[in-house]
Each structure stands twice: as C-alpha cells, then as structure tokens.
C-alpha cells in the first residue's frame, strides 16, 4: 500500500511539473515583424523572425500552441543581432564582441552584450573584464521597442496540420 501511494505521489508531481512547464511559454506573445529600437544616442531597427515548435499532443487534432520558441533578431543600423530565447518572461540573447570597448591608447578590449526585452522595452547590458587598465564592470542601457511593420515575407507558424489516421506526419 505504501509503495502504491509513493507511485501515485510521483505521478501527480510529474504531471504537475509537465503541466506547469508547457503553457507558460505558450501564453507569452511571440514577437514578429520590424521594430524601431531607440536607446541613449542610438536608433535603428530590428527584424524579428520567430521559430517555434508546436505542442506535442496525441496527433488527433491540429497543433496550435507554440513552445520552444526562439526569435532571430536581425542586426541593422549598427545594432547587434542574435537568437533570442525566453528567459524569466523576457526574450534574451548574448553577443560577445572582441573589439567591444576602445581603450585610451587606441587598442580594443573584449566585451559581452546581453539584450533582454519584451514587446515595448528592454535593457542592453555591456560587461567587460577589466581591460584597458579599468576595473571590471557592467553598463546597463535601457531601450524602447515600437512595432513598425510586418515582415516582408510572412511567417506561417500555426497551425501544424496533421494527416488523418493513427501515427501521423504533421506539416
């Protein structure tokens, strides 16, 4: 009887963990389109292309909810780009730069830029390890994003249509 209760508890905890993990990202809007980027002394635009994997069900119905999404942020106008993933409810990507900081003697030191953002605002954090004879530090620069226009080539993400029958292929 004790073993049966233990197995039941494990099943409940496993079901709770799986159920809690799935919808969190599916409920988060997936950004797509061209956005204006404005921060201290820098303006430009980002082109955001999403790529998602649909939820996995038993393939009896078409699959609509996105999970495991990433957004390809296209660089432009001197702005860094990368592949953003959802971290703590915000999109985030990291870009190392070998020549990110100019030293007083004209040489360059490496930096790492971390961008975190949502549909309207974000933070660009630039960290350095103490090159140029300075102590290590992080510079945080806030920025805003405003939707400008849809993508030139639309992205058709949903739904994933499945063939009828038992084990089916979806496309």
Buried (B, 14 or more C-beta within 10 A) or exposed (E): EEEEEEEEEEEEEEEEEEEEEBEEBBEBEBBBBBBBBBBEEEEBBBBBBBBBEBBEBEBEEEBEBBBBBBBBBBBBEEBBBBEBEBEEEBBBBBBEBEEBBEEEEEEBBBBBBBBBBEEEBBBBBBBBEEBEEEEEEEEEBEBEBEBEEEBEEEBEBBEBEBEEEEEEEBE
